[in-house]
Amino acid sequence: MRNCMFVSSISRRIESSINGFQQNDFESALVHYFPALDKTAKKRYPKDGVGKRIKKFLDDELDIITYIATQNILRINVNGITFPEAIYKFGRTSIAHEGELDPRLNFNNESGMSIGQLWNLPPSFIIGLIISVVLAPENNSEQLKGRYTVAIHGDRFDLSTQWGNRSDFRSYMEQKFGRAIFENNL
């Protein structure tokens, strides 16, 4: 049981990201998401520079992100660009330096998922990104001010109770797949 719960910039940014997502303002959702991602990645990889730690964190959590987004576990590498690299380069870096998403990264359901010169991903990837930060063990003492429930492939989760619960979520994924998929479920 977590005794000392608090609202830090991570949970405040995640809450703002969720609110942006709920309003279909995906760029705003990501503007708020990326600082929470960076602070979480810095907890995990304190000696690494910003780009390296963010890409490592996203790679660590790629199974959860892609499962939430697609109901599958995907490792994507197109023309030498992986999912973590695309999110960092076309998402985080562009928003931090230009104030908007790079045109090579888009989140919509209108034209389906396509990955290549243009990374067009369904908005469910944003939910996967948000939840990967919530589930990170480093964030187990965080809390949200509001109550948020998310439906993932027919199952409902109270995000307020999920902070730091990556191991439990991976167990849930293994149950859904009907087999072990993680060597040591951490």
N, C-alpha and C positions, 0 to 999 in steps of 0.2 A: 504494500500500500504506500502511496506517495503522501508524505505528511506535509511538506512545505510547497504549496502550489502558489504560483505567482503569474502575473501578467507582465511579460517583458516586451521588448520591441518585436521579438519573434512572434508571439501570439497576437500582438496588436496588428502587425503586418499581415499575418495569416487571416485574421478576421476581416481586415479591409480587402484582402484578396478574394475571400469568399463572397463578400458583398459585391465586389466588382463582377465576379463570375455570375452571381444571381441576377445581375442587371444586364447580362450579355455584353458587358464591357470588358472583353478579354484582355485588351491592352492594359487597362487599369488594373485588372486582376494580376497581371504579370508585373506591372510597376511595383505593386505592393509585395508580390511574392519574392522577387529576387533579393531584396535585403534580408528577408527571413531565411532564404536558402543560403546566402553567403554567411550569415552569422552562425547558422547551424553547421555548415561545412567547416567553418573556422574552429568550432568546438571540436570537431572530429579530426581535423588536420591543421592544427595550429601553426605548424612550421611551414606550410605550403603557401605559395602566393595565391591570389584570388582565383585566377583562371584554373590553375591546377587543382585547387581544393574543390571548387564547384564541379568541375568535370569528374573528379574522383567520387564525390558524393553522389552525383547523378548516376554514375556507373554502378556504384554500390546498390542503389535503390531502383535500378532499371527494371528488375523483375516486378516490383510492386507497381511502378509507374505504368508499365506497358500492360500488366494484368488489369489494372483498373480501367485503362483506356480501351483495351481491345478484348479482354477476357483470354488473352494469350500472353506468353512471355516471349518478347522479341528482342533480338540483338540486331540493330540496324547499322549498316555501314554502306553508304552510297558514295562512290567516287572518293573514298578515303575520309568521308565525314560521318562520324558516329552520331547517335542521338544526343549524348552529352555535349559533343562539340557543337552541334547545330543549335541546341538550346542556349549554350553559352555565347557562341559567336553571333547568331542571328537574333537572339532574344535578349539576354542579359546585357551584353556589350553594347548593342544598338540602343537599347532603352537607356542605359546609363550615360552614353555619350551623345546620342542623337535625340533622345526623348521619345522615340517611337520604335516599334518593331521593324527590323530589316524586312524589306519586301519579299525576301526569300523564305520567310517564315510566316505562316498564316494558320489560324485556327477557325475552321468552319465546317459545317456539315453539308454544304451545298454541292460541292464537287467531289466528295469522297476523299479518302486518304490517298495522297500521292507524295512520293519522296524521290527527289532527284535535284534538278536545278532549283525547284521550288519545293519546300517542305510544307505541304498542306495537311495539317493534322486535325482530327476531330477535337472539339472542345474538351472531351473527356480526358485528353492528355493533361490539360490544366488541372483538372481535379486530381489526377494521378500525381502531378508535381506537388500540389498543395498537401495531399495526404502523406506523401513521402517525408515531408518536413514534420508533420504532426507525429508520425510513427517513429521518427528517429529517436533512438534511446537517449541521445544527448538532451532531448527536450522533455524528458519525463516529468519535470516539475512545472511545466507550462500549463496554462488554462486559458480558456476563452471566456470573454464576458458574457456572450450570448450562448444560446443552445442551438446547435446545428446538427441536423441529421442528414446523412448522405446515403443514397441507395447505390449499392454496388452489385450489379448483376443479380438483382432481385432480393438482396439482403440489405437490411438497414443497419447503419452504424451511427451511434451518437459520437460525434467528433470530440466532444468535451471529455469523454472517457478514454480516448484513444492515444493521448499524448505518451510517446515513448513505447508504445505497444507493438513494435515491429515484429517481435517474435510471435506474438499471438496472431497477428495478421498473416504472417507466413504460414502458421499452422492452419489457419482458415483456408489459405490458398491450397495447401496440400490436401486438405479435406475435399475441396472442390475438384481438384485434379484426380483424387482417388489414389494418390501415391506420394511417396517422399520425393521432393524436388530440391531440397536444400540439404547440404552435407551436415552442417551444424546450424540449426535454426536460431541464429542470433539476430 
